[in-house]
Amino acid sequence: MADHTNYRDEQFWFTAAVVGFNAVVLDNLSGCFAICAAGLVSILGFHIVLTRWVAPAGRQPSNPPDFKSGEFRQRAKYTMQEIITGCRSLPYILAECSGTLFYLLVIALTFCGVLIKCLH
């Protein structure tokens, strides 16, 4: 149970960081750089929140690399598998209407705010 609490805490703090970053971008920046910066941070935040849902749900990909000695290629391949698994898990997250869905929506909405401001 402690691991699940840790995942929820990480989801919260990563979401808070992404939303805070997007709010600063929304308030202080404009143009292509603002969209790229907010987009990159939002995508990374989305990925982290998704993988923090996948792990305690027991849906993580098999054969993780050794995190102390795994090669770059092994780790990159596993990360891609995590991304695919996370995307395939979206219907479950939608069905749950859980905190994970809330976090993903907040990240997406703040990024949309950056897009609207910069493209308007």
Secondary structure as GFF3:
##gff-version 3
##sequence-region A 1 120
A	DSSP	alpha_helix	2	28	.	.	.	ID=ss1
A	DSSP	alpha_helix	31	54	.	.	.	ID=ss2
A	DSSP	alpha_helix	72	88	.	.	.	ID=ss3
A	DSSP	alpha_helix	90	96	.	.	.	ID=ss4
A	DSSP	alpha_helix	99	119	.	.	.	ID=ss5
###
